[in-house]
Amino acid sequence: MNWTSTYQTIDGFGASSGGDVYKLSSRLMDAFYSTAGPGIGLDFIRLKIYPDYEDCEGDEGAGHCVKVDAGPTLSTWDLANAQAAVARGAKVVVGEWSPLGSMKSNGKYQGGGAFIGNEPNYRKLASIQSDFVVMLAKKYQISIYSISPQNEPDMSQPSYPSCTWTAQQFHDYVPYLAEALDGAGYSGVKIMISEKSTWANSYDTVAMNDPAVAAKIDILAEHAYGSSPSLLTWSNLSHQHIWETEVSDFGTSDGSIASALIYATQIHNWLTEVGVNAWFWWALDDDQGEGKNCCLADSTGRLTKRASAIGNWSKFVRPGWQRIGVTNNGPLLVSAFKGTEKEFAIVVVNNSRWPVLNQGFSLNGLVLSGFHVIPWVTSDSASLAARAPIECHSSCADFQYSIPAKSIVTFQGGTE
C-alpha cells in the first residue's frame, strides 16, 4: 500500500428503505447502521418522496402514509426507519419515483409515462421537492443530505410509480430546484442527477455541458443494473462526486458467501476502477416476504452474507477517508484506505476456492509505532468476525496473514 498516493474521498455506503421496507426493529437498525458490535455501519438511508398523500396511499395502502393537509409526504415506514438511522449517525438521501399525474403524458401517478417538461411543471415540482426537505427538517428534525429529482428516468414501468425524463429536462429543471431550495433556506442540500437504471451518463451530459447548470449539481449518480464498472466522463466536472446509488438482483434469495463474493467484487471494482465516492445497495430488508435476492436481510430478519461483505468496507472505511494506492500482482482483490495518520483499513477479496497462505502486506511511506492490526473475516463460516490481532511488535508496516478461501478480509489498523 502506498500511503502517500491518495485517490477519491469516500462519502460512504448506503441502502434503501424507499417505501418498500416495513418499519425495522431496533435490532436490525443496529445491525445496519451501528459500527458497534455486529453492526455493518452503513452511512446513508435512501427514502422515497411522494408528491401528495393520495398518491402515497395509492402506492403504500391506507394508513401507511404520514398524514399531511397538502403537499408531499412519505410512508410511515420510511419515516420510522429514517429516524432510527439518523439516531445512529446516518445521513438521509431522498428521491422522487414519479411526479404528479398531471405532469405526465399518461395523466397518472402510477404506471409509467413521460414527464411533461415546461415552466409551470418545473416550478411546481421544485416546490414539492423543496417542501419535502422543509417538512422533514422542521417537523421531524431530519436533515436531507441530497435530493434526486427522478429515480431511473429511463424506465416507464406499469407496475410501480415511474416516469421517463430527457437529458434536456434535467438541464432545464436543475436551476428551478436550486432556486426553490435556496428560497426555502436549504441551499446546502446537494442536488443529485440522474440515477439512470444502468451505469451510463447519457441523462447528465446536457446539464453538465452548461457551466452554469453544472455548478448547481453536486452528485452525479447512476444505478448499476446489468452494468460493468466503467469510467464515465463529463464536461465541467469540478466539485461533483460520483455515486453508485442502487444495485441488487431479483433472483431467488441467496444469503450465501457466493452472492457475497459477487457484490464484494463489484464494490472493489466500482471503488478502484471507477473511483466512486459512495456505493449503495437497493433494499435493507425483505420483510414483505418476496423471497428475492434484493435485500440485506431475508424475510425472517436474518442478515445475509452479502450484508457482512458490504460491512467489510462500511464498518471500517468511514466518510472522509481516502483511498490509497495499491500495488498488487497476485490473484487477490485488494483496496486500501486511510483516515487519520493513525487509522487505516485494507480490504481483501479472495474469490478462489483455495486459501492464500502468508500473504504479505507492506505500508509504504508510513512509520508505525504502537499500532494494532485486527483481521475481520467474512466467509462461509464467519460473518464479519474479528480474529486475533496480528502480532506486530514495534511496527505493523509489514505483516503477513493467510487469506481463507472464498472470503473477504478487512485489516483494521489503528493505535493501541
C-alpha angles and dihedrals in degrees: 000000000000106000094192099052108080129182131176127358113242115234093182148252130287151164139206136262087173100162091293099087124073122229104294126224123252088249092058094042089053089049092051104036109024124084090201123095113343094346118129093212104229114190103204140043119198121215137190122238116217114200093219143357096258094056091045093054090044089058103033101030133249115314095016100096132079106256115241131171091224140341132036128346143167139221118282087236093056090049093050093046092047092051091050093047093048090050087059093050102266127141125230126233121184138193141179118241093192138357121229116301090245088065094054137080093239095046092231134108091214127051107045123270132155128283114249103223113208136125097265091050093045091052094045095047092047089052091051093049096045090046088056090055091048093048094052092045099046102033101034104018091237114144117210115225097191141356129211117203095209135013113223099348090190093064128085104180125178094206102059141017108292140142137187123232134183128234089246091055091056089051092050096043102048095074091052092052092046090050092049093049091047092048090051091051096252104106089137092072107106118237113224128193147216117346094192112186092245131044101270136114099217094116094049103049101083092051093045092047088064108073093204093054094039089058089062094053117088105173131035105202135179137169123241107220111147090352138129119214111268136161114258122201132208136178119246093021107168122127096005120118124213119232136183101210107178141022137141138127130248101214124114114312111275117180094169133115088258092069091039091058092049091058096036086059090049093050090049092049096045091049098043105029100034100025097223117181094213137022126200135192119210114243131011100212142011093218091139087068099236091146092221130138091243101105146066092229128035128235091277093055094253115143116240124230084247089066091051091049091054086049089059083075106022097049093055110020100073131194110282095028119129128230110233133204123279129195107201126166099170137083095267124099107231130184126172136197139183132206115177120351086272101050134067142153130203118194119199126189119197110189093174125103086228127076120239107229125216096352109190126225126192124189102207117204095016124110108203130194128167093006130148128205117203120189117218113196133202113184140130089290102031135055112202089319121175115232129199114295115262113253105245103161106195097349142024095193086113125028142149133223136171111238112215121233116271095006147125116224127188120197107208111201128191146124123291 
